[in-house]
């Protein structure tokens, strides 16, 4: 990983795991990444092992920030059910630099003061 400020790449992952979560990145900054698979090649003629890395092309990404809230939350009154409400909304203006994964709607039960996440 490179922080995009002209520095060197720094190793942030060195295991067989195929997933990594990087936290503590600064929002609105471009980071450059490159990756490689590592193996050890044995040179039988010279009896030594060389650690070979061939990196991918650099990948530039924008760190994700919190998306703006969805727009125009409304109760759909065209469809009426005895024990159900239908809500609709529009996507947020800004998705925060990465694809949206899900929407969450929280319902507060006024009589109990408890909330339920949908």
C-alpha positions in Angstrom: 0.0 0.0 0.0 1.1 3.6 -0.7 -0.6 6.5 0.8 -0.6 8.5 -2.4 1.8 11.1 -1.1 4.8 10.0 -3.1 6.1 7.5 -0.5 7.2 3.9 -0.9 4.9 1.0 -0.8 4.5 -0.6 2.6 3.6 -4.2 3.2 0.2 -4.4 4.9 -0.6 -8.1 4.4 1.6 -11.1 4.4 -0.3 -14.3 4.9 -2.3 -16.9 2.9 -5.6 -15.2 3.8 -7.6 -13.9 0.8 -9.2 -11.1 2.7 -7.9 -8.0 4.5 -9.7 -5.2 6.2 -7.7 -2.0 6.5 -8.9 0.4 9.1 -7.7 3.9 10.1 -7.4 5.2 6.6 -8.0 8.8 6.0 -11.1 9.7 4.1 -10.9 11.5 0.7 -7.3 10.4 0.1 -6.2 8.2 -2.8 -4.3 5.1 -1.8 -2.3 2.9 -4.3 -2.2 -0.8 -3.9 -0.4 -3.6 -5.6 -0.4 -7.3 -4.7 1.6 -10.4 -5.5 1.5 -14.1 -4.8 4.7 -15.4 -3.1 6.4 -18.7 -3.5 10.0 -20.0 -3.2 11.9 -21.2 -6.2 14.8 -23.5 -5.6 17.7 -23.0 -7.9 19.2 -26.5 -7.8 22.3 -25.5 -9.9 23.4 -23.0 -7.3 21.8 -24.6 -4.3 20.0 -21.6 -2.9 16.4 -20.5 -2.7 15.2 -17.2 -4.1 12.0 -15.5 -2.9 10.2 -14.4 -6.0 7.6 -11.6 -6.1 5.9 -10.3 -9.2 3.6 -7.4 -8.3 0.4 -6.5 -10.1 -0.1 -3.1 -11.8 -0.9 -0.4 -9.3 -4.5 0.0 -8.3 -5.7 3.4 -7.2 -8.8 3.6 -5.1 -10.6 6.2 -3.1 -11.1 5.4 0.5 -14.7 5.0 1.4 -16.5 7.6 3.6 -19.9 7.5 5.1 -22.6 7.8 2.4 -25.1 10.6 2.7 -28.6 9.5 3.9 -31.1 8.1 1.5 -33.7 10.6 0.2 -37.4 11.0 0.4 -38.4 8.2 2.8 -42.2 7.8 2.3 -44.9 5.5 3.3 -46.6 3.9 0.3 -50.3 4.6 0.8 -51.3 2.9 -2.5 -50.9 -0.5 -0.8 -52.7 -1.0 2.5 -52.2 -4.0 4.7 -53.8 -4.7 8.1 -50.5 -5.6 9.8 -47.8 -4.2 7.5 -46.4 -0.8 6.3 -44.5 -0.4 3.0 -41.7 2.2 2.9 -39.9 3.5 -0.2 -36.9 5.8 -0.6 -34.4 7.0 -3.2 -30.7 6.4 -3.2 -28.4 8.9 -1.5 -26.9 11.7 -3.4 -23.4 10.5 -2.5 -22.5 6.8 -2.0 -19.3 7.6 -0.2 -16.7 6.4 -2.7 -17.7 2.8 -2.8 -20.8 0.7 -3.9 -23.6 0.6 -1.4 -24.0 -2.8 0.3 -27.4 -2.5 2.0 -30.0 -0.1 3.4 -31.0 -0.3 7.0 -34.3 0.9 8.5 -34.8 1.2 12.2 -38.2 1.2 13.8 -38.8 2.7 17.2 -41.7 1.1 19.2 -43.1 4.1 21.0 -45.0 2.1 23.6 -41.9 0.1 24.7 -39.1 2.5 23.7 -37.2 -0.4 22.0 -36.0 -0.2 18.4 -35.9 -2.9 15.8 -33.4 -2.9 12.9 -34.7 -4.2 9.5 
